[in-house]
Amino acid sequence: MVCTELLRKAYSKAAHLFTSYKPRRIHKKKAPNLRVVQSCPDTQQPNLSRQLRLLPRADEIEELESSYPCQTLQQALVAAGRQVYPPRSAGQYDIYVRIFLAVEQSDQTIELRQLSKRFHCYALAQLHPKGTSIDPIVKQIKDAVPKDDGIKQKVYNILWVGRKWATIVALLDSVVKSANMSVSVPSLLGVLCVLGPGSTWERASKESLRAALSNLALRTDLCEQVSKHTEFASTTLAWILNEQSFAPPESPLTFISDPLFPRATSTFRLSRQASSITRLGHQTRRLSTTNSEVSIDMLYRGGTPRKRWTEDGGIENTGAPHDVILQPLLSNMSTLNDAMCELRRLSAVSTDVEGTYTLHPDVKATVLEKLPSASYPFWRLQALITAYRAVPWKYLEVVEPHLGAILTTHVAHTLTAVREHDGYESLSMSDRVDIVLTLIEASRFPGMEWKRLAVSQAKATMCGLQDQMHAAIGSTVYQRALDLFQNEDLSSAMDTLKEWRLTEPASPAEEAVLFRMNLLRGKILRFQGKFQDSLECLSKSRCVAEQLGELHFDEDAADLVVEVADTMIELNDPIRAEQLLKEQLERQYYTPAARALLSLSLAGSLFAQQRFLEADRLCRDVESQRLSKMARLRLCITAAKLRHVTSHWEGAFSWWTQALLAINKFPPTSGHATRIIYVSLCDVLKHQGQQELEQASRAQVANLETLSGHAEAKHWIAGLPNTTCEVCGFIGCMASARDRLLRPCVGLFAKSGSPQFPS
């Protein structure tokens, strides 16, 4: 309730910050040049007036040009991958009905829905000849959607939008041809993926479109971007237009298997001379809904040697246990690329802007239908081997972030198939051990559902096996402790970590486990307020990372440095924290997300030294970046404190409120950090004279104090106080700093204004 009141107050102050709506420009038509009109014969005046109205308007052209590049459209396209088109209903409807439903019933995000609508409108315009009746289309749609009374007008609108984009494509082709510009594709269909917002381009006149496209083609990278996206646009349209079978009649598919060799030689080939594919039955169609998105990187990793810990804790390269005929294909990147190019040429697979490939559902279903049932266990095993071996082991290999979601999807799917149909006991002893260890490694990938699945299946696979590596036991202990830590059961997490001890002499595998355990111990101890003990544990992890040069600790490096710096700040040693963070920021191997987190930690150390202008500069540098949940929360809290100490109450209220929104994205905790945010908001409201809201917020503070009285995690965010006395001191320190030092800074923050709220 209090959050609602606070947000209502913020909205009343600046409603425009809560919406991305941009008022539409009103274009006043310019009157024709009277001298020109009067100098013409009377019989020519009506035509000339019409011609004047058709001339491109400068303001309209400027609006079109200023809309490029459309960042929100590009971000949506990259984030969505191949999902520009919504999933089809398994051939349930006619193509016209499917296009209509895709336009009307999409549940995608706004930007993605607009892009999907553009493609489907364009597709319908290609299907329906201009000048012919739409009544047959309307009838088909009404049969499928009987409750919609406005179908005819909606179909007209879809066709109008589609033909407008067809005009844009044709105009750009004409502009490029007239200017003798060289492009790598025959038609610039990729313009559908590049221009936005759609309403701006759809309402413009043809001459304005031509002028804007000419200017953009000559002065910007429009043609380069369009060429880059044309293949993706063509594949998307082909998917939409080709009812339920992807293959054109002149290039059908035939699957040939050799019954004498049901294992490696039970393969399929594509043939242009074979007869058309017959329609598949209902059960086979259901198989086509399974996700089939893969990347060449995943296939290559799954088919090439991977680094593994040995039984004595050393490191070795292990080859993939694939079939002798499958192995050469997966272990050769050039051969894989050639194979994918051939499949794409035959329309068996489609690709997206990220370079991942999707096997067409009909092809997948046909392959499954044609393969002998006796060969199913073999191929299930090959798929599982490819998927799980593509997972990079921590500290042994550098992780590729873009592969995470694809890997977890395929590992879960193939693992489930083997478990349900063949059982884990069908796997060899060495395969089972490798799968168990890989699942433990892969449990670090995001997603609670995936983490639970990985841990549970590791336990199921391990049934009946003797633990062959002490490090593997340590990894399972660590994972249990991490689960307890995330549930804020800190004492139990510490007790769990004590269940595993390092053997002497320690192997690299055991050292890697110890690194993770000491990092977790350090976090737990800092959360409990035992800062010196925390620093000792974290220092042990730093020593391991520095001494074992053959292992890769990049994934945990930023997390470790931030933990050390936060602990130093809690020990009232922000200068050492600053030195450490600056040293780390000079290194090049951190990802942008990790650098942002390090920068925000540095801003916290500068704030602790009352170097507020430097801290604010760092916050502004990272504000526009793509931040993790923790980085976003730290940004909000630091920015709020900076405005609080300078009496910029509107800015402080804005950032403290954003901090509340950010903290609500985390799982429920004991409420210590939330309580401090409310106390700070109370102080802001007090200075603003908002007594009613202040009293309501103080009641919420009292509730949070009761809730957090027996909690263990009392020092989650470094620099925030803990007890009520510390809170009062926290507010007092900010007031003292404000009064003593920062009067000259008030103007700086006042000029910059408060940050925009997320809409």
C-alpha positions in Angstrom: 0.0 0.0 0.0 2.8 2.4 0.9 4.6 1.6 -2.3 1.4 2.4 -4.2 1.1 5.8 -2.4 4.7 6.6 -3.0 4.5 5.8 -6.7 1.2 7.8 -6.9 3.0 10.8 -5.5 5.9 10.4 -8.0 3.4 10.1 -10.8 1.6 13.3 -9.8 5.0 15.1 -9.8 6.1 13.9 -13.3 3.5 11.8 -15.1 5.5 11.9 -18.3 8.3 9.9 -16.7 6.0 6.9 -16.4 5.1 6.4 -20.1 7.0 6.1 -23.3 4.2 7.7 -25.2 5.4 10.3 -27.6 2.8 12.9 -28.8 2.2 12.7 -32.5 3.3 15.6 -34.6 0.7 17.7 -36.2 1.8 18.6 -39.7 0.2 21.7 -41.1 -0.2 21.7 -44.8 1.6 24.6 -46.5 -0.4 26.7 -48.9 0.6 26.5 -52.5 2.7 29.3 -54.0 0.1 31.7 -55.3 2.4 33.3 -57.8 3.0 29.9 -59.4 -0.7 29.1 -59.4 -1.8 32.4 -60.8 0.7 32.2 -63.7 -0.8 28.9 -64.9 -3.9 28.6 -67.2 -7.1 28.0 -65.3 -7.5 24.6 -66.8 -4.2 23.5 -65.2 -4.8 24.8 -61.7 -6.6 21.7 -60.3 -3.8 19.4 -61.5 -1.1 21.7 -60.2 -2.8 21.9 -56.8 -2.9 18.1 -56.6 0.8 17.9 -57.6 1.7 20.3 -54.9 -0.1 18.2 -52.3 1.8 15.1 -53.5 5.3 16.8 -53.1 7.3 15.3 -50.2 7.0 17.3 -47.0 10.3 18.3 -45.3 8.9 17.7 -41.8 7.7 14.3 -42.7 11.0 13.3 -44.4 12.9 14.6 -41.3 10.7 12.5 -39.0 11.3 9.4 -41.1 15.1 9.9 -41.2 15.3 10.7 -37.5 13.6 7.3 -36.7 16.6 5.4 -38.0 18.2 3.5 -36.4 15.4 2.1 -34.2 17.2 0.8 -31.2 14.1 -0.8 -29.5 13.4 -2.7 -32.7 16.9 -4.0 -33.0 17.0 -5.0 -29.3 13.7 -6.9 -29.7 15.0 -8.7 -32.8 18.2 -9.8 -31.1 16.4 -10.9 -27.9 13.7 -12.8 -29.8 15.9 -14.7 -32.3 13.6 -16.8 -34.5 10.5 -15.9 -32.5 9.5 -13.0 -34.7 6.6 -15.3 -35.8 4.5 -16.9 -33.1 4.2 -20.7 -33.1 1.7 -22.1 -35.5 -1.2 -24.3 -34.4 0.2 -27.5 -36.1 -1.7 -27.1 -39.3 -5.0 -26.7 -37.6 -6.1 -23.7 -39.8 -5.8 -22.4 -43.3 -2.8 -20.1 -43.9 -5.1 -16.9 -44.1 -6.6 -17.8 -40.7 -3.1 -18.4 -39.2 -1.9 -15.1 -40.4 -5.0 -13.3 -39.0 -4.6 -15.0 -35.6 -0.9 -14.2 -35.6 -1.7 -10.5 -36.0 -4.6 -10.4 -33.6 -3.7 -12.8 -30.8 0.1 -12.5 -30.3 1.1 -12.5 -26.7 4.6 -11.2 -27.4 6.2 -8.0 -26.1 5.1 -4.7 -27.7 8.2 -4.3 -30.0 8.2 -8.0 -31.0 4.5 -8.0 -31.6 4.8 -5.0 -33.9 7.6 -6.7 -35.8 5.7 -9.9 -36.1 2.6 -8.0 -37.3 4.7 -6.4 -40.0 5.9 -9.7 -41.4 2.4 -11.3 -41.3 0.8 -8.2 -43.0 3.5 -8.3 -45.7 2.9 -12.1 -46.2 -0.9 -11.6 -46.6 -0.3 -8.8 -49.1 2.0 -11.2 -51.1 -0.7 -13.9 -51.1 -3.7 -11.8 -52.0 -3.7 -10.2 -55.5 -4.5 -6.5 -55.4 -7.9 -5.6 -56.8 -9.5 -9.0 -56.0 -12.3 -9.6 -53.4 -11.3 -10.4 -49.9 -14.7 -12.1 -49.2 -13.3 -15.6 -49.5 -10.6 -14.8 -46.9 -13.1 -13.2 -44.6 -15.4 -16.2 -44.8 -12.5 -18.6 -43.9 -11.6 -16.5 -40.9 -15.2 -16.1 -39.7 -15.5 -19.9 -39.7 -12.5 -20.2 -37.4 -13.3 -17.0 -35.3 -17.1 -16.7 -35.3 -17.3 -14.2 -32.4 -15.3 -11.4 -34.1 -17.7 -9.0 -35.9 -15.0 -6.7 -37.3 -13.0 -9.2 -39.4 -13.5 -7.6 -42.8 -12.2 -4.2 -41.7 -9.3 -5.9 -39.9 -8.4 -7.8 -43.1 -8.5 -4.5 -45.0 -6.1 -3.0 -42.4 -3.7 -6.0 -42.6 -3.6 -5.7 -46.4 -3.1 -2.0 -46.3 -0.1 -2.3 -43.9 1.4 -5.2 -45.9 1.2 -3.3 -49.2 2.7 -0.3 -47.6 5.7 -2.3 -46.6 5.8 -3.9 -50.0 6.0 -0.4 -51.4 8.9 0.4 -49.0 10.8 -2.7 -50.1 10.3 -1.8 -53.8 11.3 1.8 -53.2 14.5 0.9 -51.5 15.3 -1.6 -54.3 14.7 1.2 -56.8 16.8 3.7 -54.9 19.8 1.3 -54.7 19.5 0.5 -58.3 19.3 4.1 -59.4 22.3 5.0 -57.3 24.3 2.1 -58.7 25.0 1.0 -55.1 26.5 -2.5 -54.6 24.6 -4.8 -52.2 25.1 -8.5 -51.5 21.5 -9.6 -51.9 19.1 -9.5 -54.9 16.2 -7.8 -52.9 16.5 -5.7 -49.8 13.7 -7.5 -47.9 15.7 -7.0 -44.7 14.3 -3.5 -44.5 11.4 -5.1 -42.6 13.7 -5.8 -39.7 15.4 -2.4 -39.7 12.9 0.5 -40.0 10.7 1.6 -37.1 8.5 2.6 -35.6 6.0 1.2 -38.0 3.3 3.8 -37.8 5.8 6.5 -38.8 6.7 4.8 -42.1 3.2 3.4 -42.8 1.4 6.8 -42.8 4.0 8.6 -44.9 3.4 9.5 -48.5 5.2 7.6 -51.3 7.3 10.5 -52.3 8.4 11.2 -48.7 9.3 7.5 -48.4 11.4 7.7 -51.5 13.2 10.9 -50.4 13.9 9.5 -46.9 15.1 6.2 -48.1 17.4 7.9 -50.6 19.0 10.0 -47.9 19.4 7.1 -45.5 20.8 4.9 -48.2 23.4 7.5 -49.1 24.3 8.9 -45.7 23.9 6.0 -43.3 24.6 2.2 -43.0 21.0 1.4 -43.9 21.9 -0.7 -46.9 24.5 -2.6 -44.9 22.0 -3.4 -42.1 19.3 -4.3 -44.5 21.6 -6.7 -46.4 22.6 -8.3 -43.1 19.0 -9.0 -42.1 17.6 -10.0 -45.6 18.4 -13.7 -45.2 16.6 -13.7 -41.9 13.6 -11.9 -43.3 13.4 -14.2 -46.2 13.5 -17.3 -44.0 10.8 -15.8 -41.7 8.5 -15.1 -44.6 9.1 -18.5 -46.1 8.1 -20.0 -42.7 4.9 -18.0 -42.6 3.9 -18.5 -46.2 4.6 -22.2 -46.5 1.5 -23.6 -44.8 2.7 -26.7 -42.8 5.2 -28.2 -45.1 8.3 -26.1 -45.5 9.7 -27.7 -48.7 8.6 -26.4 -52.1 7.2 -29.0 -54.5 10.3 -28.9 -56.6 12.5 -29.8 -53.7 10.8 -32.5 -51.6 12.6 -34.6 -49.0 13.4 -38.3 -49.0 14.9 -40.1 -46.1 16.9 -43.2 -46.9 18.1 -45.7 -44.2 20.2 -48.8 -44.5 18.6 -51.6 -42.6 21.9 -53.5 -42.4 23.5 -50.7 -40.4 20.9 -49.4 -37.9 23.5 -47.5 -36.0 25.9 -45.1 -37.6 24.7 -45.5 -41.2 21.0 -45.0 -40.4 21.1 -41.5 -41.8 19.0 -39.4 -44.1 19.8 -37.4 -47.2 17.8 -34.8 -49.0 16.9 -35.2 -52.7 15.3 -32.8 -55.2 14.2 -35.7 -57.4 12.2 -37.6 -54.8 8.5 -37.5 -54.5 6.6 -35.1 -52.2 6.3 -35.7 -48.5 3.0 -37.3 -47.4 1.1 -35.6 -44.6 2.1 -36.9 -41.2 -0.3 -38.3 -38.7 -1.5 -36.5 -35.6 0.9 -38.2 -33.2 3.9 -37.4 -35.4 2.7 -33.7 -35.6 2.8 -33.5 -31.8 6.5 -34.3 -31.9 7.2 -31.2 -34.0 6.4 -28.9 -31.1 9.7 -29.9 -29.3 12.3 -27.1 -29.4 15.0 -27.9 -32.1 17.1 -24.8 -32.0 20.9 -25.5 -32.1 24.1 -23.7 -32.8 27.1 -24.9 -34.7 29.2 -23.9 -31.7 27.2 -26.3 -29.5 27.6 -29.2 -32.0 31.3 -28.6 -32.4 31.9 -28.4 -28.7 29.9 -31.6 -28.2 32.0 -33.5 -30.8 35.5 -32.4 -29.9 37.8 -33.3 -27.0 37.0 -31.5 -23.7 39.1 -30.9 -20.6 38.2 -33.0 -17.6 39.6 -33.6 -14.1 41.3 -37.0 -13.7 40.7 -39.4 -10.8 43.8 -38.0 -9.0 42.6 -34.4 -9.5 44.8 -33.5 -12.5 43.6 -32.3 -15.9 43.3 -34.2 -19.2 41.7 -34.0 -22.6 39.0 -36.5 -23.2 37.6 -37.4 -26.6 33.9 -37.6 -27.4 32.5 -41.2 -27.4 30.6 -40.6 -30.6 30.0 -43.2 -33.4 33.0 -43.5 -35.8 31.0 -42.0 -38.7 29.3 -39.2 -36.7 32.6 -38.1 -35.1 34.3 -36.6 -38.2 31.3 -34.5 -38.9 30.9 -33.0 -35.5 34.7 -32.4 -34.9 35.3 -30.4 -38.1 33.9 -26.9 -38.1 34.3 -26.5 -41.8 32.3 -29.7 -42.5 29.6 -28.6 -40.0 29.3 -25.2 -41.8 29.0 -26.9 -45.2 26.4 -29.3 -43.9 24.3 -26.5 -42.4 24.6 -24.4 -45.6 23.3 -27.4 -47.6 20.4 -27.9 -45.2 19.5 -24.3 -45.3 19.6 -24.3 -49.2 17.1 -27.1 -49.1 14.9 -25.3 -46.6 15.4 -28.0 -44.1 16.6 -25.6 -41.5 16.1 -21.9 -40.9 18.6 -19.5 -39.2 18.2 -16.4 -37.0 20.3 -13.2 -36.5 22.2 -14.9 -33.7 23.4 -17.7 -36.0 21.3 -20.5 -34.4 19.6 -23.0 -36.6 16.1 -24.5 -36.3 15.2 -27.8 -37.9 11.8 -27.5 -39.5 9.1 -29.5 -37.5 8.0 -31.5 -40.6 11.6 -32.6 -41.3 12.1 -33.6 -37.6 8.8 -35.5 -37.6 9.6 -37.3 -40.9 13.1 -38.3 -39.7 11.6 -39.8 -36.6 9.0 -41.6 -38.6 11.5 -43.0 -41.1 14.2 -44.1 -38.6 13.9 -47.8 -37.6 12.7 -48.0 -34.0 15.6 -50.3 -33.2 18.0 -47.3 -33.8 16.2 -44.9 -31.4 18.4 -45.8 -28.3 21.5 -45.2 -30.3 20.5 -41.8 -31.5 19.2 -40.8 -28.1 22.6 -41.5 -26.7 24.4 -39.6 -29.5 22.1 -36.6 -28.9 22.8 -36.7 -25.1 26.5 -37.0 -25.6 26.5 -34.0 -27.9 24.4 -31.9 -25.6 26.1 -32.6 -22.2 29.7 -32.5 -23.5 29.1 -29.0 -24.9 28.8 -27.7 -21.3 32.0 -26.0 -20.3 33.4 -27.1 -17.0 34.2 -24.3 -14.6 37.8 -23.3 -14.3 38.8 -25.7 -17.1 37.2 -23.9 -20.0 36.1 -20.3 -20.8 32.3 -20.1 -20.8 30.4 -18.6 -23.8 27.4 -16.8 -22.3 25.2 -17.0 -25.4 25.3 -20.8 -25.3 23.8 -21.1 -21.8 20.1 -21.2 -22.6 20.5 -23.5 -25.7 22.7 -25.9 -23.7 20.4 -26.3 -20.7 17.4 -26.8 -23.0 19.1 -29.6 -25.0 20.7 -31.3 -21.9 17.3 -31.4 -20.2 15.5 -32.7 -23.3 18.0 -35.5 -24.1 18.5 -36.5 -20.5 14.8 -36.9 -20.0 14.5 -38.9 -23.2 17.2 -41.4 -22.1 15.8 -41.7 -18.6 12.3 -42.4 -19.7 13.0 -44.7 -22.6 16.3 -46.4 -21.8 17.1 -45.8 -18.2 20.4 -44.4 -16.8 21.5 -48.0 -16.2 21.8 -48.4 -20.0 24.8 -45.9 -19.9 28.3 -47.1 -19.4 30.0 -46.4 -16.0 32.3 -43.8 -17.5 29.4 -42.0 -19.2 27.4 -41.9 -16.0 30.3 -40.4 -14.0 30.9 -37.8 -16.7 27.2 -36.9 -16.9 27.0 -36.5 -13.1 30.0 -34.2 -12.9 28.7 -32.2 -15.9 25.3 -31.7 -14.4 26.9 -30.4 -11.2 29.0 -28.0 -13.4 25.9 -26.9 -15.4 23.8 -26.2 -12.3 25.5 -22.8 -12.1 23.5 -21.7 -15.2 20.6 -19.4 -14.3 17.0 -20.6 -13.7 15.8 -22.2 -10.5 13.9 -24.9 -12.5 17.0 -25.8 -14.3 19.1 -25.9 -11.2 16.7 -28.2 -9.4 16.6 -30.5 -12.5 20.3 -30.7 -12.8 20.9 -31.5 -9.1 18.1 -34.1 -9.0 19.2 -35.8 -12.2 22.8 -35.9 -11.0 21.6 -37.7 -7.9 19.5 -40.1 -10.0 22.4 -40.9 -12.4 24.7 -41.5 -9.5 22.5 -44.2 -7.9 24.5 -47.4 -7.6 27.8 -45.7 -8.4 30.8 -45.3 -6.0 32.0 -41.8 -5.8 35.2 -41.8 -7.8 36.4 -38.3 -7.1 36.6 -36.5 -3.8 36.1 -33.2 -5.7 32.7 -34.5 -7.1 31.5 -35.0 -3.5 32.7 -31.5 -2.6 30.8 -30.1 -5.6 27.5 -31.7 -4.3 28.2 -30.4 -0.8 28.8 -26.9 -2.2 25.5 -27.0 -4.2 23.5 -28.0 -1.1 25.2 -25.2 0.9 24.4 -22.7 -1.9 20.7 -23.7 -1.8 20.6 -23.0 1.9 22.4 -19.7 1.5 19.9 -18.5 -1.1 17.1 -19.4 1.3 18.9 -17.2 3.9 19.6 -20.2 6.2 23.2 -19.0 6.8 24.0 -21.2 9.8 22.9 -24.4 8.1 24.8 -23.4 5.0 28.0 -23.0 7.1 27.4 -26.4 8.8 27.0 -28.0 5.4 30.3 -26.6 4.1 32.0 -28.3 7.0 31.0 -31.7 5.7 33.8 -31.6 3.1 37.5 -31.3 3.8 40.5 -30.9 1.5 42.8 -33.9 1.2 46.6 -33.6 1.2 48.2 -33.1 -1.2 45.3 -31.3 -2.9 44.6 -31.8 -6.6 43.6 -29.0 -8.9 40.0 -30.3 -8.9 39.8 -30.1 -5.1 41.5 -26.6 -5.1 38.7 -25.4 -7.5 36.0 -26.8 -5.1 37.8 -25.1 -2.2 37.9 -21.8 -4.1 34.1 -21.9 -4.5 33.5 -22.9 -0.8 35.7 -20.1 0.6 34.0 -17.6 -1.6 30.6 -18.7 -0.3 32.0 -18.8 3.3 33.2 -15.2 2.8 29.8 -14.1 1.7 28.0 -15.8 4.5 30.3 -14.3 7.1 29.9 -10.8 5.7 26.2 -11.2 5.7 26.5 -12.2 9.4 28.6 -9.1 10.2 31.8 -11.2 10.8 33.9 -9.0 8.5 37.4 -9.9 9.5 36.7 -13.7 9.2 35.0 -13.0 5.9 38.1 -11.2 4.5 40.3 -14.1 5.5 38.1 -16.6 3.6 37.9 -14.4 0.6 41.7 -13.9 0.6 42.1 -17.7 0.5 40.0 -17.8 -2.7 42.1 -15.0 -4.2 45.3 -17.0 -3.4 43.9 -20.1 -5.2 43.0 -18.1 -8.2 46.4 -16.5 -8.5 48.4 -19.7 -7.9 46.5 -22.0 -10.2 47.2 -20.4 -13.6 46.0 -23.4 -15.5 42.4 -22.9 -14.3 40.0 -20.3 -15.5 38.4 -18.3 -12.7 36.9 -15.6 -15.0 33.3 -16.4 -14.1 33.8 -15.7 -10.4 36.5 -13.1 -10.6 34.2 -10.0 -10.5 32.0 -11.5 -7.8 35.1 -12.3 -5.7 36.6 -8.8 -6.1 33.3 -7.1 -5.2 32.9 -9.3 -2.1 36.4 -8.3 -1.0 35.8 -4.6 -1.6 32.5 -4.7 0.2 34.1 -6.3 3.2 36.8 -3.7 3.2 34.2 -1.0 3.2 32.4 -2.6 6.1 35.8 -2.7 7.9 36.0 1.1 7.4 38.9 0.7 4.9 37.4 2.2 1.7 40.8 3.4 0.4 42.0 -0.2 0.1 38.8 -1.2 -1.6 39.2 1.7 -4.1 42.8 0.6 -4.9 41.7 -3.1 -5.5 38.7 -2.1 -7.7 40.8 0.3 -9.8 43.4 -2.4 -10.4 40.8 -4.8 -11.5 39.0 -2.4 -13.8 42.3 -1.9 -15.7 42.2 -5.6 -16.7 40.6 -6.4 -20.0 39.0 -9.8 -19.5 35.8 -8.6 -17.6 32.5 -8.6 -19.4 30.5 -5.4 -19.7 28.1 -6.6 -17.0 31.0 -7.5 -14.7 32.7 -4.1 -15.3 29.5 -2.3 -14.4 29.3 -4.2 -11.1 32.9 -3.4 -10.3 32.3 0.3 -11.2 29.3 0.5 -8.8 31.3 -1.1 -6.0 34.0 1.5 -6.7 31.3 4.2 -6.5 30.4 2.8 -3.0 33.9 3.0 -1.8 34.2 6.7 -3.1 30.9 7.5 -1.3 32.4 6.1 1.9 35.3 8.5 1.5 32.8 11.4 0.8 34.1 11.8 -2.7 30.6 12.3 -4.0 31.2 13.9 -7.4 33.4 11.0 -8.5 30.9 8.5 -7.2 28.1 10.2 -9.1 30.2 10.3 -12.3 30.6 6.5 -12.1 26.9 6.0 -11.5 26.0 8.1 -14.6 28.5 6.1 -16.7 26.8 2.8 -16.0 23.2 4.0 -15.8 22.4 3.4 -19.5 24.1 0.0 -19.6 22.4 -3.4 -19.4 22.7 -4.2 -15.7 22.1 -7.3 -13.7 19.5 -7.3 -10.9 22.2 -6.7 -8.2 24.0 -4.0 -10.2 20.7 -2.2 -10.8 19.9 -2.3 -7.0 23.4 -1.0 -6.1 23.0 1.8 -8.7 19.7 2.9 -7.2 20.9 2.9 -3.6 24.1 4.7 -4.4 22.4 7.3 -6.6 19.7 7.8 -3.9 22.4 8.4 -1.2 24.2 10.9 -3.4 21.1 13.0 -3.9 20.1 12.5 -0.3 23.3 14.1 1.0 22.9 17.1 -1.3 19.3 17.8 -0.3 18.0 17.1 -3.8 14.8 15.6 -2.4 13.0 15.0 -5.7 16.0 13.1 -7.0 16.4 11.2 -3.7 12.7 10.2 -3.7 13.0 9.1 -7.3 16.0 6.8 -6.7 14.9 5.5 -3.3 11.6 4.5 -5.0 13.4 2.8 -7.8 15.5 0.9 -5.2 12.2 -0.4 -3.8 11.2 -1.6 -7.2 14.6 -3.2 -7.8 14.7 -5.0 -4.4 11.3 -6.5 -5.1 12.8 -8.5 -8.0 14.8 -10.5 -5.5 13.3 -13.5 -3.6 11.8 -12.5 -0.3 14.4 -11.9 2.4 14.4 -10.8 6.0 13.8 -7.2 5.0 16.9 -5.4 6.4 17.7 -3.6 3.2 14.1 -2.8 2.5 13.7 -1.3 5.9 16.7 1.1 5.3 15.1 2.2 2.0 11.8 3.0 3.8 13.6 4.9 6.6 15.5 6.9 4.0 12.2 7.6 2.2 10.7 8.8 5.5 13.5 11.3 5.9 12.9 12.6 2.3 9.1 12.9 2.9 9.8 14.7 6.2 11.9 17.3 4.4 9.2 17.6 1.7 6.5 18.2 4.3 4.5 15.0 3.4 3.5 14.1 6.9 0.8 11.7 6.1 2.9 9.6 3.7 5.8 9.8 6.2 3.7 8.3 9.0 2.4 5.5 6.7 6.0 4.7 5.7 7.1 4.7 9.4 4.4 2.1 10.1 5.8 -0.1 7.4 9.3 0.4 8.9 8.0 -0.9 12.2 6.5 -4.0 10.5 9.8 -4.7 8.8 11.7 -4.4 12.1 9.5 -7.1 13.6 10.0 -9.3 10.6 13.8 -9.0 10.5 14.4 -9.3 14.3 15.6 -12.9 14.2 17.1 -12.9 10.7 20.7 -13.9 10.1 21.5 -11.8 6.9 22.0 -8.4 8.4 24.6 -7.0 6.0 23.4 -7.8 2.5 24.2 -4.4 0.8 27.6 -3.0 1.9 27.3 0.5 3.3 23.8 0.2 4.6 23.3 0.2 8.4 21.8 -2.6 10.5 20.4 -1.6 13.9 18.0 1.2 14.6 20.9 3.3 16.2 23.0 2.7 13.1 20.1 3.8 10.9 19.8 7.1 12.8 23.5 7.5 12.5 23.3 6.8 8.8 20.7 9.5 8.2 22.7 11.8 10.5 26.0 11.2 8.6 24.3 12.1 5.4 22.9 15.2 6.9 26.3 16.1 8.4 28.0 15.6 5.0 25.3 17.7 3.4 25.7 20.6 5.8 29.5 20.6 5.9 30.8 19.8 2.5 28.3 19.7 -0.3 26.5 23.0 -0.7 28.4 23.7 -4.0 27.2 20.3 -5.4 23.5 21.0 -5.0 23.4 23.0 -8.2 25.1 20.1 -10.1 22.4 17.6 -9.1 19.6 20.1 -9.5 20.7 20.8 -13.1 20.9 17.1 -14.0 17.4 16.5 -12.5 16.1 13.3 -11.2 16.4 10.1 -13.2 13.6 8.8 -15.3 11.5 6.1 -13.7 11.1 2.8 -15.6 7.8 2.9 -17.4 
